[in-house]
Amino acid sequence: MTEFKVFWYFYHSKINTMLETILNHRTIRNFKNDPVPKPVLDVILKAGSRASTTGNMQVYSIIVTSDSLLKEKLWEVHFRQNMVLQAPLILTFCADFNRFNIWCRHRKADPGYDNFLSFVTAAIDALLAAQNCALAAESHGMGICYLGTTTYNADKIVDILELPRFVVPVTTLVMGYPAENPELTDRLPVEAIVHAERYRDYTAEDIDRIYREKESLALTAKLLEENKLETLAQVFTERRYTRKDNEFFSRKYLEVIRKQGFMEQGVSKE
Ligand SMILES: Cc1cc2nc3c(=O)[nH]c(=O)nc-3n(C[C@H](O)[C@H](O)[C@H](O)COP(=O)(O)O)c2cc1C
């Protein structure tokens, strides 16, 4: 079978609902009031727990927020994005060596996880669990939106959710039943992100070809008009993700990682 036929077979085969869920993903930013039934939430969290995890250590935690007062506090620190108030559930995924450290200390083992590598390990675990939860939710007809603001205001999230040392928020999912049905968003062609055997760096011609479709979208024209800018790249560098903001929030996040104990480079004392 050619590659296309294999794709076609799986895509149209009713047995592969997982692939259908993945290929139909769109971020949802408007939610109905309907609560998520407990058994559905349970299976979503179970799916999170079945994600691959470094050394089977499961060095992450998921904080499930449904309380309206806590949601309002989270809404403030997530730049007041509406869906934080609207969606019935907010799941905050944290890099977490706290539980593992405690286990080690109760079992005559000396945890050496107060370092940057351990933070990255735990952050990867947390993200894998998050994406499993996202797909499980979508497979139940729910919608999700990740919140990048988690890393911007991680210090405040630590306070609101009372996260102890060795626990750092890395991402958040808002989830619930969709009150909108947005179009699929564009992606770069797959050849843009895949390298055969070794990395092949991009020439100016490659960049022209890879970004051609994205740059010719009606949405791009609208963004350029609204922002009075010449290129789509400038919308990113001058409006959405500026150097100034990136540097400011980098300093803040590094401080949280340090304060939560991941930059000691020594043996844990707690
Ligand atoms: C780590 C991460 C953080 C994100 N943060 C936000 C956010 O704070 N607000 C928002 O509206 N969308 C957020 N998104 C959603 C992206 O904007 C969205 O995935 C992207 O535009 C592609 O659209 P799609 O998910 O519908 O395909 C985030 C996505 C990721 C992966």
The ligand as an SDF file (V2000), in Angstrom:
LIG
                    3D

 31 33  0  0  0  0  0  0  0  0999 V2000
    1.3640   25.3360   25.2880 C   0  0  0  0  0  0  0  0  0  0  0  0
    0.2000   26.0420   24.6270 C   0  0  0  0  0  0  0  0  0  0  0  0
   -0.2710   27.2160   25.1790 C   0  0  0  0  0  0  0  0  0  0  0  0
   -1.3890   27.8470   24.6190 C   0  0  0  0  0  0  0  0  0  0  0  0
   -1.8900   28.9720   25.2200 N   0  0  0  0  0  0  0  0  0  0  0  0
   -3.0330   29.5200   24.7660 C   0  0  0  0  0  0  0  0  0  0  0  0
   -3.6280   30.6060   25.4650 C   0  0  0  0  0  0  0  0  0  0  0  0
   -3.1130   31.0610   26.5070 O   0  0  0  0  0  0  0  0  0  0  0  0
   -4.7870   31.1240   24.9820 N   0  0  0  0  0  0  0  0  0  0  0  0
   -5.3850   30.6370   23.8520 C   0  0  0  0  0  0  0  0  0  0  0  0
   -6.4510   31.1560   23.4700 O   0  0  0  0  0  0  0  0  0  0  0  0
   -4.8470   29.5870   23.1680 N   0  0  0  0  0  0  0  0  0  0  0  0
   -3.6960   29.0090   23.6130 C   0  0  0  0  0  0  0  0  0  0  0  0
   -3.1590   27.9240   22.9670 N   0  0  0  0  0  0  0  0  0  0  0  0
   -3.8470   27.3520   21.7830 C   0  0  0  0  0  0  0  0  0  0  0  0
   -3.1050   27.6770   20.4910 C   0  0  0  0  0  0  0  0  0  0  0  0
   -3.2950   29.0350   20.1980 O   0  0  0  0  0  0  0  0  0  0  0  0
   -3.6360   26.7630   19.3940 C   0  0  0  0  0  0  0  0  0  0  0  0
   -3.3130   25.4230   19.7140 O   0  0  0  0  0  0  0  0  0  0  0  0
   -3.0470   27.1100   18.0260 C   0  0  0  0  0  0  0  0  0  0  0  0
   -3.4450   28.3860   17.6340 O   0  0  0  0  0  0  0  0  0  0  0  0
   -3.4770   26.1030   16.9630 C   0  0  0  0  0  0  0  0  0  0  0  0
   -4.8840   26.0380   16.9110 O   0  0  0  0  0  0  0  0  0  0  0  0
   -5.6290   24.6250   17.1030 P   0  0  0  0  0  0  0  0  0  0  0  0
   -5.2470   24.0950   18.4550 O   0  0  0  0  0  0  0  0  0  0  0  0
   -7.1040   24.9590   17.0360 O   0  0  0  0  0  0  0  0  0  0  0  0
   -5.1870   23.7360   16.0080 O   0  0  0  0  0  0  0  0  0  0  0  0
   -2.0200   27.3000   23.4680 C   0  0  0  0  0  0  0  0  0  0  0  0
   -1.5110   26.1220   22.9250 C   0  0  0  0  0  0  0  0  0  0  0  0
   -0.4200   25.4880   23.4930 C   0  0  0  0  0  0  0  0  0  0  0  0
    0.0790   24.2060   22.9100 C   0  0  0  0  0  0  0  0  0  0  0  0
  1  2  1  0
  2  3  1  0
  2 30  2  0
  3  4  2  0
  4  5  1  0
  4 28  1  0
  5  6  2  0
  6  7  1  0
  6 13  1  0
  7  8  2  0
  7  9  1  0
  9 10  1  0
 10 11  2  0
 10 12  1  0
 12 13  2  0
 13 14  1  0
 14 15  1  0
 14 28  1  0
 15 16  1  0
 16 17  1  0
 16 18  1  0
 18 19  1  0
 18 20  1  0
 20 21  1  0
 20 22  1  0
 22 23  1  0
 23 24  1  0
 24 25  2  0
 24 26  1  0
 24 27  1  0
 28 29  2  0
 29 30  1  0
 30 31  1  0
M  END
$$$$
